[in-house]
């Protein structure tokens, strides 16, 4: 009986000790290191306007629908870029609902951007990301939107292309993924807020 009580006491002490270390000290050390070495990223990569008002995060997409703005990729998160309802469509490649929604999105994209039927529409222009919150579009998607944005703003396409280049993020670690254009940062640059 004495052995059982000793083991029980040891397990209680170990549980309390691990709770203090793993639920208290370790998170504090990680939080402190993140604040010290990566404060912008640790605080959500927030973007503030000229008057220091919060505009958004570099890491979360936002909905833009006016012609004078670049449009993000479609979102399946709630009513559009709702972080509470993050998620993809979860429709498989044989789903008729997915096929119909992509056909409709292709037609809408071509209409919005005045594209002929022989122009290939990038996949990210008509499909949502896995999270539904992706802040980036492909460089090709951005290039196809340049004429519409330039016309709506009465500026040259070249100046808009320059802003696209300035707001294109390269591959992660130089080798992973494809370059992408952060839509929020690009639209803020268009408005002269960045």
C-alpha positions as CSV (number, residue, x, y, z in Angstrom):
1,X,0.0,0.0,0.0
2,X,2.9,2.3,0.8
3,X,4.3,1.9,-2.7
4,X,1.0,2.9,-4.3
5,X,0.8,6.0,-2.2
6,X,4.4,6.9,-3.1
7,X,3.8,6.4,-6.8
8,X,0.5,8.4,-6.6
9,X,2.4,11.3,-4.8
10,X,5.2,11.2,-7.4
11,X,2.7,11.3,-10.3
12,X,0.9,14.3,-8.7
13,X,4.2,16.2,-8.2
14,X,5.4,15.3,-11.8
15,X,2.0,16.6,-13.2
16,X,2.3,19.8,-11.3
17,X,5.9,20.3,-12.3
18,X,5.2,19.6,-16.0
19,X,2.2,21.9,-15.9
20,X,4.3,24.8,-14.5
21,X,7.1,24.2,-17.1
22,X,5.0,23.4,-20.2
23,X,2.0,25.6,-19.5
24,X,3.7,28.5,-17.9
25,X,7.5,28.9,-18.4
26,X,7.8,27.5,-21.9
27,X,5.0,29.7,-23.4
28,X,6.5,32.7,-21.7
29,X,9.9,32.0,-23.1
30,X,8.5,31.5,-26.6
31,X,6.4,34.6,-26.4
32,X,9.3,36.7,-25.1
33,X,11.7,35.5,-27.8
34,X,9.1,36.2,-30.5
35,X,8.5,39.7,-29.2
36,X,12.2,40.3,-29.0
37,X,13.3,38.9,-32.3
38,X,10.1,39.0,-34.5
39,X,7.7,41.6,-33.1
40,X,5.9,42.4,-36.4
41,X,5.2,38.7,-37.2
42,X,4.5,37.8,-33.6
43,X,1.8,40.5,-33.4
44,X,-0.1,39.3,-36.5
45,X,1.8,41.2,-39.3
46,X,-0.7,44.0,-38.9
47,X,-0.8,46.9,-41.5
48,X,-1.6,50.4,-40.3
49,X,-2.7,53.4,-42.3
50,X,-1.2,56.8,-42.4
51,X,-3.1,57.8,-39.3
52,X,-2.1,54.6,-37.5
53,X,-5.5,53.0,-37.9
54,X,-5.6,49.3,-38.3
55,X,-6.2,48.3,-41.9
56,X,-5.6,44.5,-41.9
57,X,-3.0,41.8,-41.8
58,X,-0.4,40.8,-44.4
59,X,-1.4,37.2,-43.6
60,X,-5.1,37.4,-44.2
61,X,-6.9,38.2,-47.4
62,X,-9.7,40.8,-47.7
63,X,-12.5,41.2,-50.1
64,X,-12.1,43.9,-52.9
65,X,-14.7,44.1,-55.6
66,X,-14.4,47.6,-57.1
67,X,-12.8,47.8,-60.6
68,X,-10.1,50.1,-59.3
69,X,-8.7,47.4,-57.0
70,X,-7.1,44.0,-57.6
71,X,-9.4,41.2,-56.7
72,X,-8.3,38.4,-54.4
73,X,-8.9,34.8,-55.1
74,X,-12.3,33.5,-54.2
75,X,-12.9,32.6,-50.5
76,X,-14.9,29.7,-49.1
77,X,-14.5,31.1,-45.6
78,X,-18.0,32.2,-44.5
79,X,-19.3,35.2,-46.5
80,X,-15.8,35.8,-47.8
81,X,-12.5,36.0,-45.8
82,X,-14.3,35.4,-42.5
83,X,-11.4,34.1,-40.3
84,X,-13.9,32.5,-37.9
85,X,-15.2,30.2,-40.7
86,X,-11.8,29.5,-42.2
87,X,-11.8,26.5,-44.6
88,X,-11.9,25.4,-48.2
89,X,-14.9,24.2,-50.2
90,X,-14.1,20.5,-49.6
91,X,-15.5,19.6,-52.9
92,X,-13.8,16.9,-54.9
93,X,-12.7,17.1,-58.6
94,X,-15.7,15.1,-59.7
95,X,-18.2,17.3,-57.9
96,X,-20.7,18.9,-60.3
97,X,-21.2,21.8,-57.9
98,X,-17.4,22.5,-58.1
99,X,-17.3,22.2,-61.9
100,X,-20.3,24.6,-62.2
101,X,-18.9,27.1,-59.8
102,X,-15.5,27.2,-61.6
103,X,-17.2,27.6,-65.0
104,X,-19.3,30.5,-63.6
105,X,-16.2,32.0,-62.0
106,X,-14.2,31.8,-65.2
107,X,-17.0,33.6,-67.1
108,X,-17.2,36.3,-64.4
109,X,-13.4,36.7,-64.4
110,X,-13.2,37.1,-68.2
111,X,-16.1,39.6,-68.1
112,X,-14.6,41.7,-65.3
113,X,-11.2,41.8,-67.0
114,X,-12.4,42.0,-70.6
115,X,-10.6,38.8,-71.6
116,X,-11.3,36.8,-74.8
117,X,-12.4,33.2,-74.5
118,X,-8.9,32.0,-75.7
119,X,-7.1,33.5,-72.7
120,X,-6.3,31.0,-70.0
121,X,-7.6,32.0,-66.6
122,X,-5.2,31.2,-63.7
123,X,-6.5,28.5,-61.3
124,X,-6.2,30.9,-58.3
125,X,-8.6,33.3,-60.0
126,X,-11.4,30.9,-59.8
127,X,-10.7,28.5,-56.9
128,X,-10.4,29.2,-53.2
129,X,-7.4,28.3,-51.1
130,X,-7.4,25.6,-48.5
131,X,-8.0,28.1,-45.7
132,X,-10.1,30.5,-47.7
133,X,-8.0,33.3,-46.3
134,X,-5.0,33.4,-48.7
135,X,-3.8,37.0,-49.1
136,X,-1.8,36.3,-52.3
137,X,-2.7,35.9,-55.9
138,X,-0.4,34.5,-58.6
139,X,1.6,37.0,-60.7
140,X,-0.3,35.8,-63.8
141,X,-3.6,36.6,-62.1
142,X,-2.3,40.1,-61.2
143,X,-1.0,40.7,-64.7
144,X,-4.5,39.9,-66.2
145,X,-6.1,42.4,-63.9
146,X,-3.7,45.3,-64.7
147,X,-5.6,46.7,-67.7
148,X,-8.9,46.9,-65.7
149,X,-7.3,48.5,-62.7
150,X,-5.3,51.0,-64.8
151,X,-8.4,52.0,-66.8
152,X,-10.5,52.4,-63.7
153,X,-7.9,54.7,-62.1
154,X,-7.0,56.5,-65.4
155,X,-3.3,55.7,-65.0
156,X,-0.8,53.9,-67.2
157,X,-0.7,50.2,-67.2
158,X,3.1,50.4,-66.8
159,X,2.8,52.3,-63.5
160,X,0.3,49.6,-62.2
161,X,2.7,46.8,-63.4
162,X,5.5,48.5,-61.4
163,X,3.4,48.4,-58.3
164,X,2.6,44.7,-58.9
165,X,6.4,44.0,-59.1
166,X,7.0,46.0,-55.9
167,X,4.4,44.0,-54.1
168,X,5.3,40.5,-55.4
169,X,6.7,38.2,-52.7
170,X,9.4,35.7,-53.9
171,X,9.5,32.0,-53.2
172,X,9.8,31.0,-49.5
173,X,13.5,30.3,-48.7
174,X,14.2,31.0,-52.4
175,X,12.9,27.6,-53.5
176,X,9.5,26.8,-52.0
177,X,6.2,27.7,-53.8
178,X,5.7,30.3,-56.5
179,X,6.0,34.1,-56.3
180,X,2.8,35.7,-55.2
181,X,1.3,39.2,-55.1
182,X,-0.1,40.3,-51.7
183,X,-3.5,41.9,-52.7
184,X,-4.0,44.1,-49.6
185,X,-0.5,45.5,-49.8
186,X,-0.9,46.1,-53.6
187,X,-4.2,47.9,-53.2
188,X,-2.9,50.0,-50.4
189,X,0.0,51.0,-52.6
190,X,-2.5,51.9,-55.4
191,X,-4.2,54.2,-52.9
192,X,-0.9,55.7,-51.9
193,X,-1.2,54.4,-48.3
194,X,2.0,52.3,-48.4
